Amino acid sequence: METKYEITYIIRPDIDDATKTALVERFDNVLTDNGAKLINSKDWSKRRLAYEIKGFNEGLYHIVNLTADDSKAIDEFDRLSKFSGDILRQMTVVRDDK
């Protein structure tokens, strides 16, 4: 059975548009290459952070909604996002849409 997920991640605010676009495409591909089906992947907004992260007081929020049969895509996204210097934080939640 497919599970719905929502990933919210915060991108460094000082990144240029071309680099940000490439970053989003790369992480969207990590998900699809590992069996997830993207519902949407969209920029949310630039927001002030509640506390400083890696020297930044604001970040670019990006939201991805997807479905997956297992956690393989989520696990790989989580692993790779921790190594990316451009992603400040990420959070994955299971959607309970009825």
C-alpha positions in Angstrom: 0.0 0.0 0.0 1.2 3.5 -0.9 2.0 5.9 1.9 1.7 9.7 1.4 4.6 11.8 2.7 5.4 15.5 2.9 9.0 16.6 3.0 9.7 20.2 4.0 13.3 21.3 3.7 15.1 24.6 4.2 17.6 25.8 1.6 20.4 28.4 2.4 19.1 31.8 1.6 22.2 33.0 -0.2 22.0 30.4 -3.0 21.5 31.6 -6.5 18.5 30.6 -8.6 20.3 28.2 -11.0 22.0 26.4 -8.1 18.7 26.2 -6.2 16.9 24.8 -9.2 19.6 22.2 -9.7 19.4 21.2 -6.0 15.7 20.8 -6.1 15.9 18.7 -9.3 18.6 16.6 -7.8 16.6 15.8 -4.6 13.4 15.2 -6.6 15.3 12.7 -8.7 16.7 11.0 -5.5 13.1 10.4 -4.6 11.8 9.2 -8.0 14.9 7.1 -8.6 14.2 5.2 -5.4 10.6 4.4 -6.2 8.6 7.4 -5.0 5.9 9.1 -7.1 6.0 12.9 -6.8 2.6 14.7 -6.4 4.2 18.1 -6.3 7.4 19.9 -5.5 7.2 23.6 -4.9 8.8 26.6 -3.3 6.9 27.9 -0.3 8.6 31.1 0.7 11.7 32.7 2.3 11.1 32.9 6.0 12.8 34.0 9.1 14.1 31.1 11.2 13.1 30.7 14.9 16.8 30.4 15.6 20.1 30.6 13.7 21.1 27.6 11.7 24.6 27.3 10.3 24.9 31.1 10.6 21.7 31.9 8.8 18.6 33.7 10.2 16.4 32.9 7.3 15.9 30.2 4.7 14.1 29.2 1.5 11.4 26.7 2.3 10.6 24.0 -0.2 7.8 21.4 0.1 7.5 18.0 -1.7 4.4 15.8 -1.5 4.9 12.2 -2.6 3.7 8.6 -2.3 5.9 5.6 -1.8 5.4 1.9 -1.2 8.2 1.7 1.3 10.7 4.1 3.1 13.6 3.5 0.7 13.2 6.9 -1.1 12.7 8.8 2.2 15.7 7.1 3.8 17.9 8.0 0.8 16.6 11.6 0.7 17.3 11.9 4.5 20.8 10.5 4.2 21.9 12.7 1.3 20.3 15.9 2.6 22.5 15.5 5.8 25.6 15.7 3.5 24.3 18.7 1.5 25.7 22.0 2.6 22.8 23.8 0.9 20.0 22.2 2.9 19.9 23.6 6.4 17.2 21.3 7.8 14.6 18.8 6.6 11.6 17.2 8.1 9.4 14.3 6.7 5.9 13.6 7.9 3.4 10.9 6.9 0.3 12.5 5.5 -3.0 11.0 6.8 -5.2 12.3 4.0 -8.5 10.5 3.8 
